[in-house]
Amino acid sequence: MKAKNERTSKIITCSLLFGAQLFSFMIRFAFSVVAPTLMRLYGFSPKTMGYILSGWNWSYSAGLAMVGSIVDRFGPYLVLGVGSLVWGISTIALPVSTAAVSLFLMRMVFGFGQTALIPAGALAVSRGFGIHERARVIAIAFAGNQVGVAAGATIAAFILASLGWQAVFYLIGGASLLLTAAWFALYPDKTIGRQPAARNDNAQQISWISLFRYRSTWGIALGQMGYLYAYFFFVTWLPGYLVLERKMTLLKSGIVSALPFWAGVVGTLGGGWLGDYLIQRGVSTTLSRKSIIGAGLSVSTVLVVTAAYVEQSWLAVTLLTFCVGFLRLATGSVNSFPIDLAPRTMVGALTGIQNFFGSIGGLLAPIVTGYIVNATGSFASSFVVAGAMSGWSPLVHVDRRQY
């Protein structure tokens, strides 16, 4: 009976983390789908739109520096629940804004709510799952963001074409609030506060700032910066690229831009399964993680740079589809490192540091791309920059030494 209850709790936890990722990224990508329409209606330049697209990431980056410690202190149930409430309400309220500054500020409120997503998810996985299943569980949860982006691309495009851009945020934001209600009602571990550490857990209490003394912290952080720059290049500008450079209609761009992220679902799940499989076959945790990250990001670099210079739209889309699939192969391993290395009482803090630096990469991606397109009239150079950022991630150092 106990084993059955434990299995049920794991399924519910994994499903809710999947749902939180799904709506989080569906909302992020919905704005990218709407961006070309806003540029046409309100006269925003690519440079201005680059800043608006990055708006959520400014508050997200600032909040990540501290939210990990807050998650460790109060637990994932309360912190992620409140965060999802904030991002749902701010999404429904976004259409009141039509000027660049007000759109930027509303997206900042949305980003503030998002800060708890990954640190709270990491602590939930750390509390509820063993080391031999973590990469799979993280991969399933993070597959939610790929499904959210892929489905959101098509859903947002249909709503945009049928009901207008405001309805995109009313409907998707409302659906996100239903997920918030499910989180508060169904999440199994409603503990508010720290859980007592297990006897064999390296649980000495250290300050989060002291984590920066470790070489692995910098490896995790800088690797995440390159990885998320490349990923958020696609999340923020792929629909705009298809409309502005490949001359697709808004509806077609919404359908076509979903294809790379469906490949991302396969890559995310495949990478998580492979990571746990290698560990179960006796491969060390660090070697398993690093080999998958290196292979996935190296191949994605080659594909995105090649896509920058092909003339045929169908070939460019094919290359980008495989590129995102290989990029996401690294997801389970990348996001397992903080759980593998940190004491349980510091998992949220180390995850927050990792994603603080990652979010800097994510913040720069839309801005740098906007400047490049504004200056050159083409996306080619921005593809090369994204490939270079992806390519540096496998070069950073992470060792297996515990903190």
N, C-alpha and C positions, 0 to 999 in steps of 0.2 A: 504493500500500500504506500509506504514511504517513497519507494522508487518511482511508483506511478505518479505521485504528487510532485516529485522533483522533476520528472520528465515534463509534466504539464506546465510547471512553472517556467521551465526552460523554453518551451514552445511559445508561451505567452510573451515572455520577455523578448525573445528573438523577433516575434511578429510585431510587437509594439516598436522596437528599435527600427525594424524595417519600415514601418509606417511613418515614423518620425523623420527618417531620412527621405522617404518618398515625397512627403509634402514640403519639406524644407527645400529640396532641390527643384520640385515642380514649380514652386513660386519663384525661385531664383531664375529659372530658365524661361518662365512665362514672360518675365520682363524683357528678356532678350528677344523673344518672338515679337513682342509689341514695339520694341525699339525703333525699327524702320518706320512704322506708322507714326510714332511720336516725332521722329525727325522730319517727316513730311508735313505733319499737321502744325508743328510749333517751330519749325525752322532750326532745329538743333543741328550743329555741325558734328562730324565724327569725333572731333576732339571733345566737344561738350558732352556728347553721349557717352564717351569713354569714362568721363568723371561720374556721370549719373549711374552708369552700370556698376561702377566701383563703390557707390555710396554705402551699400550694406557692409562692405568689407572694412571700412574705416572703423566703425564702432565695433564690429566683430573682432578685428585685430586688437584694438585697445582692450576690449573686455577679456580676451583670451589670456592676457598676461596674469589675470587674477582669478578668473572663474574656476580654474582647476582646483585651487585651494578651497573655494566656496563649495564646489561639488564634494570634495573630500570631507568637508566639515558637516554639510547638511544632507548629503546623499543624493542619488540620482532621481528618486521619486519626486521630491519637492522641486528641485532646481530645474530639471528638464520639463516638468509639468508647467511651471510658471513661464519658462522660456517659450514653450510652444503656444501658450496663451498670448504672449506679447507678439510673436511673429504672425499669428493668425489675425488678431485685431488690427495690427498695422497694415496687413495686406488688404483687408476690407476697406480701410480708411484711405489707402493710397490714391484712388481716383479723384479725391478732392484737390489734388495737386496737378497743375498744368505747366508751371514755370520750372525752369531747370533747378533753381535753388530749393524750391519746396519738394520737388521729386527726390532730389539728393537727400534732403533731411528725412523724408518719410522712409527712404530706404535705409538710412542710418538706424532708425528705430527698429525696423525689421531685423537688421544685422545684430543689434543688441540682444534681441530675443534669441538669436541663433547661437550665441556664444556657448551655451550649455550643451549643445547637441553632441559633440564628439567626446569631451571629457566625461559627461554623464554616461554616455554609452560605453566608454572604456571601463568605467568603474562598475557598471552593471554587469559587463562581461567578466571582469575580474572577480566579482563576488559570486557569480552564478555558474561559471564554466571553468573546466580544467585546462591546463596548458596544451593538451593534445587535441582539443577541439576549438581552441580560440580562433585560429585563422579562418576556419570554416564559418564560425558564428559571426565573426566580424565581416567576412565576405558576404554572408547572407544579409546582414544589416546594411552594409554599404551597397549591396545590389539594389536596395531600395532607392538610393539616390539616382542610380542609373535608370531604373524603371520610372522614377519621377520625372527625370529629364526627358526620356524618350516618349513616354505617354504625354507628358506636359507639353512637348513640342506640338504634337498633333492636336491635343485637346485645346490648347490655347489658340492655335491657328483657326480651328473650326469656330470657337466662340468669338474670336476677333472678326472673322468673316461674317458671322451671322448676327452678332449682338453688339459689336463694338468693343473698343479696348477696355472700357471701364468694367464691363461684365466679366472679363477675364479674371479680374482680381476679386470681384464680389463672389463669384462662384467657387474659385479655388480656395480663397481665404475662408469661406464658410465651411467647405469640406475639411480644411485643416483644423478648424475648431472642433469638429466632430471627433477627430483623432485625439485632441486634447482631453475631451470628455472620456474617451475610452482609456487613455493613459491613467487618469486619476481613478477610474473605476476598476480597472483590471490588472494594473501592474502588481506583481505578486509581493515584492519586498517594499512595504510602505514605511520602512524604518527611516526616521528623520534623525540624522546624526551619524557619527562614526560607528562602524561595526567593530567589535573586539577582534584583534588579530589572532590568527592561529599560532600555535606554539612554534611551528617550523617556519613562520613567516618572518622575514627580515624587516621588522616593523619599528625600528628605532625612529623616533620622531625627529626630523631634520627640517630646516626651513627650506622653502621652495627655491630661494635664491642660491642656496648652496648646491643645487643640482647643476648649476653652470660650471662647477669645478670639474665635472666629468667630461672626458673627451666624447663619450657616446652621446651625451646630451646635444653637443654641437653637431655631431654626425646626423642624429635624428632630425634636428631642427633644420639644418641647411639642406639635407636631402628632401625634406618635405617642402621647402621653399621652391626648389626646382620642379618637383613633381606637380605641385598645385598651380604653379604658374602655367605650365602646359595644359593642365586640365581646365582651368578657368578661362584660358584663352578660347577653348571650344565652347564652354558653357555661356560665356558672355557674347562672343562675336560670331559664332558659326551661322546663325540665321541671317545676320547682317551681311556676312560674306557671301552667302548664297543669293541674297537679294541684290546687293550693290555690285558685286563683281561677276557673279554667274547669271545675273538677270532673271532669276526665278521669281514667280509670283509669291505673294505672302503665304497663300495656302500651300503651294508646292514646297516652299522653303520649310514650312512647319512639318510637313510629312517627311521630306528628305533629310532634314537635320536630325530627325529621330533615329535614323539608321545607325550612325556611329555609336549612339548610346545604347541601342539594343545589343550591339556587339560588345559594348562595355559591360552589360549584364553578364554575358557569357564569360568575358575575361575575368570579371570580379569573382564569380562563383568558381571558375576553373582554377584561378590562382589560389583561392582559399582552400579548395580541396587538395590541390597539389602540395601546398605547404604542410598541411597536417599529414598527408600520405608520406612525404619524405621523412618527417619526424618519426612517424610510426615505424618506418623502415630502418631507423637507426641513424639517420643523418642528423647532425647537430642542429639545434634551433637556429643559431646564427647563420650557419652555412645555408640552411634551407631558405631562410628569409632573404639573405643577400643574393643568392643565385637567381631566385625568382624576380627580385627587383631589378637586378642587372640585365637579365634577358629581356624582360618586358619593356623597360624604358629605353634600352639601346635600340631595339627594333622599332619602337614608336618614333624615335628620333629620325631614323632613316626614312620612314614612311612620310612623316609630316614635311620634311625638307623636299622630298621628291614631289609631293602633292603641290608644292608652291609653284612649280614650273611646268606642270602639264597643261595642255591647252583644252583637252576634252573635259567637259563637266562631269560626265559619268565616271571617267577614270579618277578625277580628283576626289569625287565622293567615295569611290571604292577604296582608294588609298587612305582617306581620312577615317573611313569606317574601320578598317583593320588597325589603323594607328590608335584609335581610342580603345579598341579591344585589347591590344598589347599594353597600352598605358595602364589600363585598369587591372591587368594581370598582377600588378604589384600591390594592389590595394590592401588585401588581407595581411600581407607580410609587413608592409609599411606601418600599418596601424596596430600591429601586434607588438612592435618593439617596446613601447612604453609599458605595456602590461607585462611583458617578459622580464624587463629589467628593473622596474621600480618596486620598492616595498609597497604592499597593498595600501598603506595609508598615504602614499604619494603618487598613486597611479593618475589621479585626476590632475595633479600639479604638473607631472611630466608630460602628460598628454596635452595639457594647455600650452606648455612651452613649445612642444612640437608644432602644434597647430597655430600658435601665434606667428612663428616664422613662416609656416606654410601659407597663412593668410596674407602675409606681406607679399608673397609671390602671387597669390590670387588677386590681391588689390592692384598690383602693378600691371597685371596682364591686360585688363581692358583699357587702362590709361595709356600704356605704351603703344598698344595696338591702335588706339584712336589717334595718337600723334603721328604714328607711321603712315596710316592711311590718309590722314589729313595732308601730310607733307608729300607723299609719293603718289597718291591716287590709286594705290594697289595694296593688296594684302600679302604679296609675296615675301617681303622682308619680315613681316610679323610672323609668318610661318617659320622662317629660319630662326628667329629669336626664340620662339616656343620650342623648337627642336633643340636648340642649344641649352635651354634651361632644363628640359627633360633629360638631356644627355649627361648633365653634370651630376645628377642625383646618385647614380650607382657608384660614383667615385668617392663619396664621403665615407668616413670610417665609423663603424659601430662594432663594439666588442661585446662579449657575453658577460663581462664582469658585473656583478650586482652592485647596486648603489649602497 
